[in-house]
Amino acid sequence: MTLEELGLLGVREVMAEYPALDKDYSLSEVLKLMEKNDIDRIVLTEDGRVRGIITLRDILFKLGTVRTRQSTPSALHASSFMSEPVVSVGVEDTLLKAASEMARGGFTSTPVVTGSGEPQGLISRYELAKAISESTSALDIQVRDVMRTPPVSVGLQTRILHVRQLIQQYDLSVVPVIEEGRFIGVVGVDEVATIFLKYYELARGEPKRTTPLKYVVVADALKMRPPKVGPETSLAEAADKMVKERYRAVIVEDSGKPVGILTGVELAKTLIR
């Protein structure tokens, strides 16, 4: 199946079933559901209709703010962290429509809803990657032609608080870690969020000045073996690696150096080009 034919598929054929929760559930309940299902996002509803979406990225950037730092996760509502209004697609829409919305907004997922707004499923980076990995024309596209060049890198002693700032500033999923000129791994949304949640619980919601989080560095959160491909690797193979390793980004490595990053946004843009 070519990418053009792939785009004409109905979202029903590609979407995955993701759990949905009422927006008034607590953050701790959201986190438990994410961990149980090995996912990084939950669709949130109000009166049975999609109201927003909460992702690990949302939690990372809003946790510890003036609004949330005085409470523990069990006392915080999911609605305090959700992104809204959420951009969704209908059950009768095509995958091309979903990819277009994701590419336009820089999203890595979009909920699939009924005409009345009830959640039916989700198209995420992994559903896009799985579909693209099975496309014949994706075998003829090299990763170098669709990847994003990493704008920054960090070292092992870079503070995690600074990494969070870089992720937000440059809209990144992961940041390459370079030590003494050598690429040794990445630190991304998943790793930083795990650290933040751990220390947020330990600090019991106290202001940042009393939490040891300021002392945590990249070495404490490093992912040493992210999925990697070469720049001449086919898009189909890179997408397949993203699915199999279930990681939010594939690193493009050339001569031992990170030269690119492939995420769900790049997959969406490729599908609509």
C-alpha positions as CSV (number, residue, x, y, z in Angstrom):
1,M,0.0,0.0,0.0
2,T,1.4,3.4,-0.9
3,L,1.3,6.4,1.4
4,E,-1.4,7.9,-0.7
5,E,-3.5,4.8,-0.4
6,L,-2.7,4.7,3.3
7,G,-4.1,8.2,3.8
8,L,-7.4,7.1,2.4
9,L,-7.9,4.5,5.0
10,G,-10.7,5.2,7.5
11,V,-9.5,6.0,11.0
12,R,-11.6,3.1,12.3
13,E,-9.1,0.8,10.6
14,V,-6.1,2.3,12.3
15,M,-7.1,3.7,15.6
16,A,-6.3,2.1,18.9
17,E,-8.6,1.8,22.0
18,Y,-7.3,4.1,24.7
19,P,-8.9,4.5,28.1
20,A,-10.9,7.6,28.9
21,L,-11.6,9.2,32.2
22,D,-13.8,12.0,33.5
23,K,-11.9,15.2,33.8
24,D,-12.6,15.3,37.6
25,Y,-10.5,12.2,38.3
26,S,-7.4,12.9,40.3
27,L,-3.9,13.1,38.8
28,S,-2.8,10.1,40.8
29,E,-5.6,8.0,39.2
30,V,-4.5,9.2,35.7
31,L,-0.9,8.2,36.4
32,K,-2.0,4.8,37.6
33,L,-4.0,4.2,34.5
34,M,-1.1,5.4,32.3
35,E,1.3,3.0,34.0
36,K,-1.2,0.1,33.9
37,N,-1.7,0.5,30.1
38,D,1.9,1.6,29.3
39,I,0.7,4.8,27.7
40,D,1.5,8.4,28.1
41,R,-1.9,10.0,27.5
42,I,-5.5,9.7,28.6
43,V,-8.6,11.2,26.9
44,L,-10.6,13.2,29.4
45,T,-14.4,13.5,29.2
46,E,-17.2,15.6,30.6
47,D,-20.7,14.1,30.5
48,G,-19.4,11.3,28.3
49,R,-18.0,13.6,25.6
50,V,-14.4,14.4,24.9
51,R,-13.4,17.5,26.7
52,G,-9.6,17.4,26.6
53,I,-6.5,15.2,26.7
54,I,-3.8,14.8,29.3
55,T,-0.3,13.7,28.4
56,L,2.8,13.0,30.3
57,R,4.2,16.1,28.6
58,D,1.3,18.3,30.0
59,I,2.0,16.9,33.5
60,L,5.8,17.6,33.2
61,F,5.3,21.3,32.3
62,K,2.5,22.0,34.8
63,L,3.7,20.0,37.8
64,G,5.3,22.2,40.4
65,T,3.8,25.5,39.2
66,V,2.3,28.0,41.6
67,R,-1.1,26.5,40.9
68,T,-0.2,22.9,41.7
69,R,2.8,22.8,43.9
70,Q,0.9,23.1,47.2
71,S,-1.0,19.9,46.6
72,T,-0.1,16.2,46.2
73,P,-1.1,14.3,43.0
74,S,-4.1,12.6,44.7
75,A,-5.5,16.1,45.5
76,L,-5.1,17.5,42.0
77,H,-7.7,17.1,39.3
78,A,-6.8,15.9,35.8
79,S,-8.5,19.0,34.4
80,S,-5.8,21.1,35.9
81,F,-3.3,19.5,33.5
82,M,-5.3,18.7,30.4
83,S,-4.9,20.4,27.0
84,E,-8.2,21.9,25.7
85,P,-9.9,22.4,23.4
86,V,-8.8,19.1,22.0
87,V,-8.5,18.6,18.2
88,S,-10.4,15.4,17.3
89,V,-11.5,13.6,14.1
90,G,-14.7,11.7,13.4
91,V,-15.1,8.0,13.1
92,E,-15.9,8.4,9.4
93,D,-12.7,10.5,8.7
94,T,-9.6,9.3,6.9
95,L,-6.1,8.8,8.3
96,L,-5.0,11.7,6.1
97,K,-7.4,13.9,8.0
98,A,-6.0,12.7,11.3
99,A,-2.4,13.2,10.1
100,S,-3.2,16.7,8.8
101,E,-4.6,17.8,12.2
102,M,-1.6,16.3,14.0
103,A,0.9,18.0,11.6
104,R,-0.9,21.3,11.7
105,G,-1.0,21.5,15.5
106,G,2.3,19.7,16.2
107,F,0.4,17.0,18.0
108,T,1.4,13.4,18.4
109,S,-2.2,12.1,18.8
110,T,-5.8,13.0,18.1
111,P,-8.9,11.4,19.6
112,V,-11.5,9.7,17.4
113,V,-15.1,10.6,18.3
114,T,-18.7,10.0,17.3
115,G,-20.9,12.7,15.9
116,S,-22.0,13.6,19.5
117,G,-18.4,13.8,20.7
118,E,-18.1,10.4,22.5
119,P,-14.6,8.9,22.5
120,Q,-14.1,5.9,20.3
121,G,-10.3,5.6,20.1
122,L,-7.1,7.4,19.4
123,I,-4.7,7.9,16.6
124,S,-1.2,8.3,18.2
125,R,2.4,8.2,16.9
126,Y,2.3,4.5,17.3
127,E,-0.7,3.9,15.1
128,L,0.8,6.2,12.5
129,A,4.1,4.4,12.7
130,K,2.5,1.0,12.4
131,A,0.6,2.0,9.3
132,I,3.6,3.6,7.7
133,S,5.9,0.6,8.5
134,E,3.6,-1.5,6.3
135,S,3.6,0.9,3.4
136,T,5.5,0.0,0.3
137,S,6.3,3.5,-0.7
138,A,7.8,4.2,2.8
139,L,10.5,1.7,1.8
140,D,11.7,4.2,-0.8
141,I,11.9,7.2,1.6
142,Q,15.1,7.7,3.5
143,V,14.9,8.9,7.1
144,R,17.3,11.8,6.2
145,D,14.6,13.3,4.1
146,V,12.0,13.5,6.9
147,M,13.9,13.8,10.2
148,R,14.3,16.8,12.4
149,T,17.8,18.0,13.2
150,P,18.3,18.2,17.0
151,P,18.7,21.9,17.9
152,V,20.5,21.2,21.2
153,S,22.3,18.6,23.2
154,V,23.2,18.2,26.9
155,G,25.9,16.6,29.0
156,L,25.7,14.1,31.9
157,Q,25.9,16.9,34.5
158,T,23.3,19.1,32.9
159,R,20.5,19.7,35.5
160,I,17.2,18.1,34.9
161,L,15.4,21.4,35.5
162,H,17.4,22.9,32.5
163,V,16.5,19.9,30.4
164,R,12.8,20.5,31.1
165,Q,13.3,24.1,30.0
166,L,15.0,23.0,26.7
167,I,12.3,20.5,26.0
168,Q,9.6,23.2,26.3
169,Q,11.6,25.9,24.6
170,Y,12.4,23.8,21.5
171,D,9.3,21.6,21.5
172,L,11.3,18.5,21.8
173,S,10.5,14.9,22.7
174,V,14.1,13.9,23.5
175,V,17.4,15.6,23.8
176,P,20.7,13.9,22.8
177,V,23.3,13.5,25.5
178,I,26.9,14.1,24.4
179,E,29.8,13.6,26.8
180,E,33.4,14.3,25.7
181,G,32.3,14.4,22.1
182,R,30.6,11.0,22.3
183,F,26.9,10.3,21.9
184,I,25.9,8.1,24.8
185,G,22.1,8.3,24.9
186,V,19.1,10.6,25.3
187,V,17.0,12.2,28.0
188,G,13.4,13.0,27.1
189,V,9.9,13.7,28.3
190,D,9.5,10.2,29.8
191,E,12.7,10.2,31.7
192,V,12.3,13.8,33.0
193,A,8.7,13.3,33.9
194,T,9.6,10.2,35.9
195,I,12.1,12.2,37.9
196,F,9.7,15.1,38.5
197,L,7.0,12.8,39.7
198,K,9.3,11.0,42.0
199,Y,10.6,14.1,43.7
200,Y,7.2,15.8,43.7
201,E,5.9,13.0,45.8
202,L,8.9,13.1,48.1
203,A,8.6,16.9,48.5
204,R,4.8,16.6,49.3
205,G,4.1,19.6,47.1
206,E,6.5,21.9,48.9
207,P,8.0,24.8,46.9
208,K,10.9,24.0,44.7
209,R,13.5,25.5,47.0
210,T,13.0,22.7,49.6
211,T,13.0,19.8,47.1
212,P,16.2,18.0,46.1
213,L,15.1,18.1,42.5
214,K,17.4,21.0,41.8
215,Y,20.4,18.6,42.4
216,V,19.3,16.0,39.9
217,V,21.3,15.8,36.7
218,V,21.0,14.0,33.3
219,A,23.2,11.1,34.6
220,D,20.3,10.3,37.0
221,A,17.8,9.9,34.1
222,L,19.8,8.9,31.1
223,K,18.3,6.4,28.6
224,M,21.4,4.7,27.1
225,R,19.9,2.6,24.4
226,P,17.2,4.6,22.5
227,P,16.0,3.2,19.2
228,K,18.5,4.3,16.5
229,V,18.8,4.1,12.8
230,G,21.1,5.5,10.1
231,P,20.2,8.4,7.8
232,E,19.8,6.1,4.8
233,T,17.4,3.8,6.7
234,S,14.0,3.6,5.1
235,L,11.1,5.4,6.8
236,A,9.3,2.0,7.0
237,E,12.1,0.5,9.0
238,A,12.4,3.5,11.3
239,A,8.7,3.5,11.9
240,D,8.7,-0.2,12.7
241,K,11.5,0.4,15.2
242,M,9.4,3.0,16.9
243,V,6.5,0.6,17.3
244,K,8.6,-2.4,18.5
245,E,10.6,-0.4,21.0
246,R,7.6,1.7,22.1
247,Y,9.6,4.9,22.4
248,R,8.5,8.4,21.5
249,A,11.4,9.1,19.2
250,V,13.9,7.3,16.9
251,I,17.4,8.8,16.9
252,V,19.2,9.1,13.5
253,E,22.9,8.4,14.1
254,D,25.7,8.9,11.6
255,S,29.3,8.1,12.4
256,G,28.5,7.9,16.1
257,K,26.8,11.3,16.2
258,P,23.1,12.1,16.5
259,V,22.1,14.0,13.3
260,G,18.3,13.7,13.4
261,I,15.2,12.8,15.4
262,L,12.1,11.1,14.1
263,T,8.9,11.6,16.1
264,G,5.1,11.3,15.5
265,V,5.0,14.8,14.1
266,E,7.5,14.0,11.3
267,L,5.5,10.8,10.5
268,A,2.3,12.9,10.2
269,K,4.0,15.5,8.0
270,T,5.3,12.7,5.8
271,L,1.9,11.2,5.3
272,I,0.3,14.5,4.1
273,R,3.1,15.7,1.9
